[in-house]
């Protein structure tokens, strides 16, 4: 941190921080129970013009959180939005309120969102049922500690039988596979974000009284599902978007304690931001990627080397170098 403005008392210049990328005004009463309900809520650096990739950026004091001491700058920045989003979606009372023993179906379990959801499920005593699209991604989930894994490509699920109609037979086949992995139980929670392609199946496989919590629709916004399996089985659909400051703080605290780990796979120089965007758009990455803005090289900013050594395998789990047998320190 370079400088603080008038009225800032909790932070001092020189503090090492990460930014919660939520900007709120709180002039309306609507946001005072949950700042995500503030009518002026914006994603900082995306919906505001203060510079998510700038060398010097302006943030509000209620966006700041302590940087985890055992991580480098790029590792500490990587969890950010996705870690907080997964926390609210699964753990928070504003989301699914996950508890010990829950079976949690996680779509894209090795991806940017799903990898944190998988970690939260494992850390919270739940059983993640991880859906992935390749044997390589299945192996990442196993290395995180998950045991129930479905490779949807190998199983060749086709939930849509034509352009306009979903196939309930595929829902049933998917549900049967889940029960094979859970000892005959249906899932308590579905961590939803693909949207159109998966939503009908997600509603169907959720247990009676269970919860489908959704934060995105990457395969399409128009969802189709059989409402009989929702209303007659007393299931809930919860919309979840990003996280408020308290939820982001708690999610970052778990990173700092070494309970949840960054899923950084690759770091790009600032001038290679276009390539990073291309790779993410075409799903050529695992977990998250980072862009160096001020740091001249990777690995800077580690303050607690002993703690880092304790968690180094988990920190490097998604790294390309780690797959080749070299630790990134």
N, C-alpha and C positions, 0 to 999 in steps of 0.2 A: 504494500500500500504506500503510495507516494504522499498523499495529502488528504486531510479531512476538512469538511466545511463546518459552518456554524451549527451548533446544537448537537454535534456528534460527540458522545461521551464514552461509548463502549469500545471504540476502536482508536488506535493511535498510528501515526505514520511509522512505517517499518514493520507492521504486523504482517504475517504471512497468512493469506486468506484465499479461499475459493468463493466464487460468486454463485448464489442461488438466482437462476435467471428468470425470476418473476418480478415484474414491476407493477405496483398497485398504488393508487392515490388515496383510497379509503375516505373519500369525501362523502360517499353514500353509506347509509346504514347497512346496506345489503352485505357488504364484505366483512363486517366486524365479528361474525361468528366463524366464518371461513373465508379467508381472503380470496380464494378462487372464485367466489361469488361476486366480487367487486366488479361493477360494470366497466371500470377502467382497467381491468386486469390485462396485462400485455406480457408477452414473452420477450425479455430483454435481449437485445442484439438481433432479434428477428422481426418483431413487431414494433420495436423502438429503434431509434437511430443513434444509439450511443456506442456502437462499435463492438460487436462480438469478436471480430478478428483484428481490432485496432491495437497499436502498440500502447496507447494510453486510452483508457475507457472510463466513463462516468457511471457509477452505481450508487444506489441508495444504501444507507447503513443497514437497513433491514433486509439486505440481500447478502450480507457477508457472513461467512462461516469459517471456523479455523481450518487451515490446511492440515491434513493428516501428516504427522511428522515423519513417518516411515516411508512415505511415497515421494517420488520425484514430482516436478511440477506437472508434467504431462499426464502422469498416472493419477494425480489428485484431481485434475480437471476432467478426466474421462468419465467418471460416474455421473456427475452433474444431473442433467435433466432426466436421463433414463432411470437412474437409481432412485431418484425422488418419485418419479412417476410410478415405478413398480412398488415402492413402499406404500404410497397412498392407495394404489389399486388393490393390493393384497392385504396389507397389515393394518392400515388406518381404519378407524371407525367410519370414515367417509367412504371407504371402499368395502372390501369383502369381510374385514375383521377376522382374518385367518386365525385359527387356533391349532393347538397341538393335535396331531392325529388326523387332520384333514387330508383328504386326497385332492390335489390341486392339478388340474390339467393345464399345461403351459404350452401354448402354440409358439413355435419358433424359439425353443428353449435355449439355444446356443447363441441367439442373436442379441442385438443391443438391449432390448427390453427383457426378453425371456431369460437371458443369462443372470440378470439380477433377480428376477422373479424366482428362478430356480434356487439361487442362493438364499433368498429370504425364506422360502419354503423349508429348505434344509436346516437353516439356523433356527427357525421357529418350531421345529418338531413336526412339521407336516411332511407328506409324502408327495413329491413332485412327479407327475406323469408327463414326461417330456416328449413333445412332438418335434421331430427334426426332419431334414430333407436329404440326409446323406449319412453314410457310415462314419465319416470324419466328424461330423457334427454330433453324432451319437457318442463318439469317443470323448469329445469335450465334456458332454454332460456326465459321463461316467467318471471322468477325472474330477469334476466338481463334487461328486458324491452321490449322484442320482442313480437309481437302480431300475426304475420303470421307464422304459424308453421305447417310443414308437417311431420308426423310420417311415414316414408317410409315402415316400417314393417307392420303397421296397414293397410296401403293402398295396400300393397303387390305388389309393382311395379316390373315388370320383363322385363327389357329393352332388354334382350337377349332371343329370342325364341328358339335358339339352340346354339351350340358351335361356330357358325360362322356368324350368321345373327342377326342383331338387329330388334326389332319389332316397327315400326313407330306408331302403334296403342297405344303402351304404352307411347311413347313420347307425343302423343296428349292428352291422359288421364292425364298425368302429367301436361301438359300446361294448361288444363282446370282447374285443381285443383289450380294452381298458380293464374289464373285469378279470381277464386272465392275469393281468399284472398286479391287481390290487387284492387278490384273494376273494373275488366275487363282489366287490363293492363298487358302486358308482362314485363319481367325483363329487365332492362337496362344493368346489369352486372351479370355475373356468376362467383362466387369465386370457381374455380375448383381445386381439388387435388386428388379425387379418381381415375380419369383416365379412363381406359378401360370400366368399368361398367356404367359410367355416361356420358361420353363425348358426345355421340350421342344425348342424351336427352338435354344436356347443350346447344349444338349448336342449336337444334331445338327450344327450348323455349325462346331463347334470342330475344328481339325485333329487328326490322329492324334498322340497324345502331348501334346495341349494341355490347358489348364486352364480350368475354370469356377470362378470364385471369387464367393461369394455372401455378402451382408451383410444382406439383408432379404427381405421377401416382401410388398410393398405391395399386390399384386393377389390375394393368398391364400397360405396356408402349405402347402397340400397340392399338391405338385408331381408332375407326371406326365411321364415321358420314356421313350424306348425304350432299355432297358439294353444292347441289342446294340451301339449306337453308342458306349456308354461302355466296356464291358469289352473288346470285341473291338478297339477302337481305342486302348486303353491311356490313356484320358483320365482326368483327376482332377477331383473336386469338392472344393473347399476352403471350409470355413465360416470367415468372418472377421467379427469384432465389434469395433468401435471401434479403439482403439490403446493400446499401453502408453506409458509416459512417454518412453522413448527415441524411439519412432516419432513421437509428437506433437511432441517437441522438434525432430526433423529436419524435419518438415513445416512447423513454425513458422519454422525457420531459412531455409527456401526462400522463405517469404513475406517475411522480413526482408531477404533478398538481392535481392528483386525478380524472382525466377525464377518464382514462382507468385503470382497476384494474387487479392484478394478478389472475390467475385461478388455484392456487395451491390447490390440493386436499389431498395430503399425502406427508410426509417427511420420508425418510429412513436414517438410520445410514450408514456411509461409508462402513462398513463391510457387509451391506445388499444390496449393489449395484446390485448384481446378482438377487435378488428378485425383485428389482425395474425394472430391465430390463425385467424380465419374465412377470411382471404384465403389462408393457407397450406393450410388444410384443403380449400378448394375450388380449389386450384391456380390462383389468380388472380395469381400472382407469377412472376418469373424469378429464377433463382439463389437467393440468400438474402435475408431481411429482417432488420432490426435493431430493437431497442427501446431507447430512451434511458432510462437509469435515473438516474444522477447528472448527466450532462452536460445543461446547459440548452438546448443547440442542437447541430446537426451541425457537423462540421469541426474540432472541438477536438482538441488533443493532437498535432498534427503537429510534429515536431522537426527533420526533415531535408527542407526545402523543395526543395532542389536534386534530391535523389533522387526526390521526388514528381513534380516536373516531368518528369523523365525517363520516368516510367511512368504519367503521368496518363491517357492514353487507355485503357490496360489496366485501371487502377483503376476508371474510370468506365464500363467496357464494358456493364455490366448496368443502369446507372442510367436511370431514366425521363427525367431531365433531359438525359442525354447523347444520347438518341434525338432530343430536340428541339433539339439543337445547342448546349446549354449545359454547360460543364464544371462538375462539382461539386468545389470546392477547399476 
